[in-house]
């Protein structure tokens, strides 16, 4: 139906141009005189150009799109360059290029910046760049470029859509967090912790020079007998920090802050070689177990970039993602009874459950949240309130709590 309308529109515009040209000619023939023929000869080149434009093949145009900022976080600037090329030098006048995104994205983007008016002229290539200052988190699809050319007076217009699909993934904003382990486990988990506090004194891995504060039982006496120099045994460090992060995927005013905090904790904890797993609740819960490599961390961050709030908050099976004895970190903006109960039904023999509740200043629902917090604490869950500006100290605040 759209194609039929376009054909009717183009045909109608061509008939209008021909009608103007014929009318001017008839008027000059019957009226006579210099003025009448002057009007006809003035209109003639514009009408001829419109007729040539009707037969101009826009199919020889191609588009190249370059994303100059391929890795964008929520709220950061996106820079896109578009290049329109053609094979001939037919003079094109007013040209409007519109970069087309998926329709539901247009409501949140700066639509005016997606259009550009220029005069193509005799050039075979025209380049255009636009910027969007604050990109929202999510997966954004660019479908192609719509090019519209027009004659001098807008009598005749011609449009062509050129497919050029790109996908832009805007990741959640990563906030630098001061990492402090929630708890210290001995001989647990799959990853070695970077903190050297507890040592396995049955496994000496080498010797080093004695330092003030070393225990007498750590001194390597055989080496001292040979060299008369105090040497200290080095032991294998076998501690680990296991974190299972559960993000509440339900709709809330603070949903973007929940995603930001979850992504920031994942990024920071993985850089400290903590054993990690991630689950996001929803009608179809998503589970990312054993995040121990950059590739698996990237997969989890891609999921957080695409995630959208839901109504339901069901959880998947924990057993495939989590070794017993670690810490569960709940990240939510609504610690109500059903969500907390669904977590408690699924856990067995965990060392601790920490619930980070993201709130905003002067929240009218804060009184209800306080009641939910008291209920969660009565079930043995450590609850800590966080505002966005407190994300940097999220770990240390929980340790002091």
C-alpha positions as CSV (number, residue, x, y, z in Angstrom):
1,X,0.0,0.0,0.0
2,X,2.9,2.4,0.8
3,X,4.5,1.7,-2.6
4,X,1.2,2.5,-4.4
5,X,0.8,5.8,-2.5
6,X,4.4,6.8,-3.4
7,X,3.7,6.1,-7.1
8,X,0.5,8.1,-7.0
9,X,2.3,10.9,-5.2
10,X,5.2,11.1,-7.7
11,X,2.9,10.8,-10.7
12,X,0.7,13.6,-9.3
13,X,3.6,15.9,-8.8
14,X,4.9,15.2,-12.3
15,X,1.4,16.0,-13.7
16,X,1.4,19.2,-11.7
17,X,4.7,20.3,-13.2
18,X,3.5,19.5,-16.8
19,X,0.2,21.3,-16.1
20,X,2.2,24.5,-15.0
21,X,4.4,24.3,-18.1
22,X,1.5,23.7,-20.5
23,X,-0.6,26.5,-18.8
24,X,2.3,28.9,-19.2
25,X,2.7,28.0,-22.9
26,X,-1.0,28.3,-23.6
27,X,-1.2,31.6,-21.8
28,X,1.8,32.9,-23.9
29,X,0.3,31.7,-27.1
30,X,-3.1,33.3,-26.6
31,X,-2.1,36.4,-24.7
32,X,1.0,37.1,-26.7
33,X,3.4,39.9,-25.8
34,X,6.8,40.1,-24.2
35,X,5.5,39.6,-20.6
36,X,3.6,36.4,-21.4
37,X,6.6,34.8,-23.2
38,X,9.0,36.0,-20.5
39,X,6.9,34.2,-17.9
40,X,6.9,31.0,-20.0
41,X,10.7,31.1,-20.6
42,X,11.3,31.8,-16.9
43,X,9.2,28.7,-15.9
44,X,10.7,26.5,-18.6
45,X,14.1,25.7,-17.1
46,X,12.6,24.9,-13.7
47,X,10.0,22.6,-15.2
48,X,12.6,20.9,-17.4
49,X,14.8,20.3,-14.3
50,X,11.8,18.8,-12.5
51,X,11.1,16.4,-15.4
52,X,14.8,15.4,-15.5
53,X,14.6,14.8,-11.7
54,X,11.7,12.5,-12.2
55,X,13.8,10.2,-14.4
56,X,16.9,10.5,-12.2
57,X,17.7,7.0,-10.8
58,X,18.3,7.4,-7.1
59,X,19.1,3.6,-7.0
60,X,22.7,4.5,-7.7
61,X,23.1,6.0,-4.2
62,X,24.9,4.1,-1.5
63,X,25.3,4.8,2.2
64,X,28.2,4.1,4.6
65,X,27.7,4.6,8.3
66,X,30.6,4.8,10.8
67,X,30.1,4.6,14.5
68,X,32.9,6.7,15.9
69,X,32.2,5.8,19.5
70,X,31.6,2.0,19.4
71,X,31.7,1.6,23.2
72,X,29.2,3.9,24.9
73,X,28.0,3.8,28.4
74,X,24.6,5.2,29.7
75,X,24.6,9.0,29.5
76,X,27.6,9.3,27.2
77,X,27.9,10.9,23.8
78,X,27.4,9.0,20.6
79,X,29.1,10.2,17.4
80,X,27.9,8.8,14.0
81,X,29.3,9.7,10.5
82,X,27.2,9.1,7.3
83,X,28.6,9.1,3.8
84,X,26.3,9.2,0.8
85,X,27.9,8.2,-2.5
86,X,26.6,8.1,-6.1
87,X,28.1,7.3,-9.5
88,X,27.1,10.4,-11.5
89,X,27.2,14.2,-11.2
90,X,23.7,15.2,-11.9
91,X,23.1,18.4,-10.0
92,X,20.9,17.8,-7.0
93,X,19.6,20.8,-5.1
94,X,17.8,20.5,-1.8
95,X,18.6,17.2,-0.2
96,X,17.3,16.0,3.1
97,X,18.9,12.9,4.7
98,X,17.2,11.3,7.7
99,X,18.9,8.5,9.7
100,X,16.2,6.1,10.6
101,X,16.2,4.3,14.0
102,X,13.6,1.8,15.3
103,X,10.4,3.8,15.9
104,X,10.2,3.3,19.7
105,X,13.7,4.7,20.1
106,X,12.8,8.0,18.5
107,X,10.9,9.2,21.6
108,X,14.1,9.2,23.7
109,X,16.5,10.5,21.1
110,X,17.2,13.9,19.8
111,X,15.2,13.5,16.6
112,X,16.2,16.9,15.1
113,X,19.8,15.8,15.0
114,X,19.0,12.7,12.9
115,X,18.0,15.0,9.9
116,X,20.4,17.0,7.7
117,X,19.5,19.5,4.9
118,X,22.2,20.2,2.3
119,X,22.7,21.0,-1.4
120,X,24.3,18.0,-3.1
121,X,25.3,20.0,-6.2
122,X,27.6,18.2,-8.6
123,X,29.4,16.3,-5.8
124,X,29.6,12.5,-6.0
125,X,30.0,12.1,-2.3
126,X,28.7,14.0,0.8
127,X,29.6,13.3,4.4
128,X,27.5,14.2,7.4
129,X,28.2,13.8,11.1
130,X,25.8,14.1,14.1
131,X,26.1,13.6,17.8
132,X,23.6,12.5,20.5
133,X,24.8,13.9,23.8
134,X,23.2,11.5,26.3
135,X,22.5,8.0,25.0
136,X,20.1,5.8,27.0
137,X,21.2,2.3,28.0
138,X,19.9,-0.5,25.7
139,X,20.2,-2.0,22.3
140,X,19.5,0.5,19.6
141,X,18.9,-0.5,16.0
142,X,19.7,1.9,13.1
143,X,17.7,0.7,10.0
144,X,19.0,2.9,7.2
145,X,19.0,6.3,5.6
146,X,16.0,8.1,3.9
147,X,17.1,10.5,1.2
148,X,14.7,13.1,-0.2
149,X,15.6,15.3,-3.2
150,X,13.6,18.3,-4.3
151,X,13.5,20.8,-7.2
152,X,13.7,24.6,-6.8
153,X,10.2,25.3,-5.7
154,X,9.3,21.9,-4.1
155,X,7.0,21.1,-7.0
156,X,8.6,17.7,-7.4
157,X,10.1,15.5,-4.6
158,X,11.6,12.1,-4.8
159,X,12.4,9.8,-1.8
160,X,14.4,6.7,-1.5
161,X,15.1,4.6,1.6
162,X,18.6,3.0,1.6
163,X,19.1,0.1,4.0
164,X,22.1,0.3,6.2
165,X,21.5,-1.6,9.4
166,X,23.7,-1.1,12.5
167,X,23.2,-2.1,16.1
168,X,24.5,0.1,18.9
169,X,24.8,-1.4,22.4
170,X,24.9,1.2,25.2
171,X,26.3,-0.4,28.3
172,X,25.3,0.6,31.8
173,X,27.4,3.2,33.4
174,X,30.3,1.8,35.4
175,X,31.0,3.5,38.7
176,X,34.4,3.0,40.4
177,X,33.8,1.0,43.6
178,X,36.2,0.6,46.5
179,X,36.3,-3.2,46.7
180,X,36.3,-4.8,50.2
181,X,35.4,-8.5,50.6
182,X,32.1,-9.0,52.5
183,X,33.6,-12.1,54.2
184,X,36.8,-14.1,54.1
185,X,36.6,-17.9,53.4
186,X,39.3,-20.4,53.9
187,X,39.8,-23.1,51.3
188,X,36.4,-22.3,49.7
189,X,35.5,-21.5,46.1
190,X,37.3,-21.7,42.8
191,X,39.3,-18.4,42.7
192,X,42.2,-17.2,44.8
193,X,41.6,-14.0,46.7
194,X,44.2,-11.2,46.4
195,X,44.1,-10.6,50.2
196,X,46.8,-12.4,52.1
197,X,45.6,-12.7,55.7
198,X,45.0,-16.5,56.3
199,X,47.7,-18.8,55.1
200,X,47.9,-22.6,54.9
201,X,51.0,-23.3,57.0
202,X,51.2,-26.9,55.9
203,X,52.2,-25.9,52.4
204,X,55.5,-24.0,52.1
205,X,56.1,-22.8,48.6
206,X,59.4,-21.0,49.1
207,X,61.5,-18.7,51.3
208,X,62.1,-14.9,51.5
209,X,64.0,-12.5,53.7
210,X,62.8,-12.1,57.3
211,X,60.5,-9.1,57.9
212,X,59.5,-7.5,61.1
213,X,56.2,-9.0,62.3
214,X,56.9,-12.5,60.9
215,X,56.0,-15.3,63.3
216,X,58.9,-17.3,64.8
217,X,57.2,-20.5,63.6
218,X,57.6,-19.3,60.0
219,X,61.4,-19.0,60.2
220,X,63.3,-21.4,58.0
221,X,65.9,-22.7,60.5
222,X,67.8,-24.9,58.1
223,X,68.5,-21.9,55.9
224,X,69.6,-19.9,59.0
225,X,72.0,-22.6,60.0
226,X,73.7,-22.6,56.6
227,X,73.8,-18.8,55.9
228,X,73.3,-17.2,59.3
229,X,70.6,-15.1,57.7
230,X,67.0,-15.2,58.9
231,X,64.7,-16.4,56.2
232,X,60.9,-16.8,56.4
233,X,58.8,-19.5,54.8
234,X,56.2,-18.5,52.2
235,X,52.9,-20.3,52.3
236,X,50.1,-21.0,49.8
237,X,47.2,-18.6,50.0
238,X,44.0,-20.6,49.7
239,X,41.3,-18.1,50.4
240,X,38.6,-16.9,48.1
241,X,35.6,-14.6,47.9
242,X,32.5,-16.1,46.3
243,X,29.8,-13.7,45.4
244,X,26.4,-14.6,43.9
245,X,24.7,-11.4,42.7
246,X,21.0,-11.3,42.2
247,X,19.4,-8.3,40.6
248,X,15.7,-7.6,41.0
249,X,14.4,-7.1,37.5
250,X,11.0,-5.7,38.4
251,X,9.8,-2.3,37.4
252,X,10.9,0.5,39.7
253,X,11.8,4.2,39.5
254,X,15.4,3.3,40.4
255,X,15.8,0.5,37.8
256,X,18.6,2.2,35.9
257,X,20.5,2.7,39.2
258,X,20.0,-1.0,40.0
259,X,21.6,-1.9,36.6
260,X,24.4,0.5,37.1
261,X,25.2,-0.8,40.6
262,X,25.1,-4.4,39.4
263,X,27.4,-3.8,36.5
264,X,29.8,-1.8,38.7
265,X,30.0,-4.6,41.3
266,X,30.6,-7.2,38.6
267,X,33.4,-5.2,37.0
268,X,35.1,-4.3,40.2
269,X,34.8,-7.8,41.9
270,X,36.1,-9.5,38.7
271,X,39.1,-7.3,38.6
272,X,39.9,-8.6,42.2
273,X,39.6,-12.2,41.0
274,X,36.5,-12.9,43.1
275,X,34.4,-15.9,42.1
276,X,31.2,-14.5,40.6
277,X,27.8,-15.5,39.4
278,X,24.9,-13.3,38.3
279,X,21.2,-13.8,38.1
280,X,18.5,-11.3,37.0
281,X,14.9,-12.1,38.0
282,X,12.0,-11.9,35.6
283,X,9.5,-14.1,33.8
284,X,12.5,-15.9,32.3
285,X,15.4,-15.5,34.8
286,X,18.8,-15.1,33.3
287,X,21.7,-16.9,34.9
288,X,25.5,-16.3,34.3
289,X,27.5,-18.8,36.4
290,X,31.2,-18.8,37.0
291,X,32.2,-15.4,35.7
292,X,35.9,-16.0,35.7
293,X,37.0,-14.6,32.3
294,X,36.8,-11.4,30.3
295,X,34.5,-13.2,27.8
296,X,32.0,-14.3,30.4
297,X,32.1,-10.9,32.1
298,X,31.4,-9.3,28.7
299,X,28.4,-11.6,28.2
300,X,27.0,-10.5,31.6
301,X,27.5,-6.8,30.8
302,X,25.8,-7.3,27.4
303,X,22.8,-8.8,29.2
304,X,22.7,-5.8,31.6
305,X,22.9,-3.5,28.6
306,X,19.8,-5.1,27.1
307,X,17.7,-5.9,30.2
308,X,14.3,-4.2,30.5
309,X,12.1,-4.1,33.7
310,X,9.4,-6.7,34.1
311,X,6.5,-7.3,36.4
312,X,7.3,-10.8,37.6
313,X,10.4,-11.6,39.7
314,X,10.9,-15.4,39.6
315,X,14.3,-16.9,40.1
316,X,16.2,-19.8,38.5
317,X,17.9,-22.7,40.3
318,X,20.9,-21.7,42.3
319,X,22.7,-25.0,42.4
320,X,24.2,-24.7,38.9
321,X,25.7,-21.3,39.6
322,X,26.8,-21.1,43.1
323,X,29.1,-23.1,45.4
324,X,27.8,-23.4,48.9
325,X,29.4,-21.2,51.6
326,X,29.7,-17.8,49.8
327,X,27.8,-14.6,50.0
328,X,24.6,-13.7,48.2
329,X,24.2,-10.0,47.2
330,X,20.6,-8.9,46.5
331,X,20.3,-5.7,44.6
332,X,16.8,-4.3,44.6
333,X,14.7,-1.1,45.0
334,X,11.8,-3.0,46.5
335,X,12.8,-5.5,49.3
336,X,9.2,-6.7,49.7
337,X,8.2,-10.0,51.3
338,X,7.6,-12.1,48.1
339,X,11.0,-11.3,46.6
340,X,12.9,-12.0,49.8
341,X,10.9,-15.2,50.4
342,X,11.7,-16.4,46.8
343,X,15.4,-16.0,47.6
344,X,15.3,-17.7,51.0
345,X,13.4,-20.7,49.4
346,X,16.2,-21.1,46.9
347,X,19.3,-20.8,49.2
348,X,21.0,-23.5,51.2
349,X,23.9,-23.1,53.6
350,X,25.1,-19.8,52.4
351,X,27.5,-17.8,54.6
352,X,25.6,-14.5,54.4
353,X,22.9,-12.7,52.5
354,X,23.4,-9.0,51.9
355,X,20.6,-6.9,50.5
356,X,21.5,-3.6,48.9
357,X,18.4,-1.4,48.6
358,X,18.8,1.5,46.1
359,X,16.6,4.5,47.1
360,X,16.3,8.1,46.1
361,X,16.1,11.2,48.3
362,X,12.6,12.1,49.6
363,X,11.0,8.9,48.3
364,X,7.3,9.0,49.3
365,X,7.3,5.2,49.6
366,X,10.2,5.2,52.0
367,X,8.0,4.3,55.0
368,X,6.8,1.1,53.3
369,X,10.4,0.2,52.4
370,X,11.4,0.6,56.0
371,X,8.8,-1.9,57.0
372,X,10.1,-4.4,54.4
373,X,13.6,-3.8,55.6
374,X,12.7,-4.7,59.2
375,X,11.0,-7.8,58.0
376,X,14.1,-8.8,56.0
377,X,16.4,-8.2,58.9
378,X,14.2,-10.4,61.1
379,X,15.0,-13.3,58.7
380,X,18.7,-12.8,59.2
381,X,19.4,-10.7,56.1
382,X,21.9,-7.8,56.3
383,X,20.2,-4.8,54.6
384,X,21.9,-1.6,53.6
385,X,20.3,1.5,52.0
386,X,22.2,3.1,49.2
387,X,21.7,6.3,47.2
388,X,23.4,6.7,43.8
389,X,26.1,9.0,45.2
390,X,27.0,6.2,47.7
391,X,27.8,3.6,45.1
392,X,31.5,4.2,45.4
393,X,31.5,3.0,49.0
394,X,28.9,0.2,48.6
395,X,31.3,-2.5,49.7
396,X,32.9,-0.7,52.6
397,X,29.6,0.5,53.9
398,X,28.3,-3.0,54.1
399,X,31.4,-4.2,55.9
400,X,31.0,-1.5,58.5
401,X,27.2,-2.1,58.8
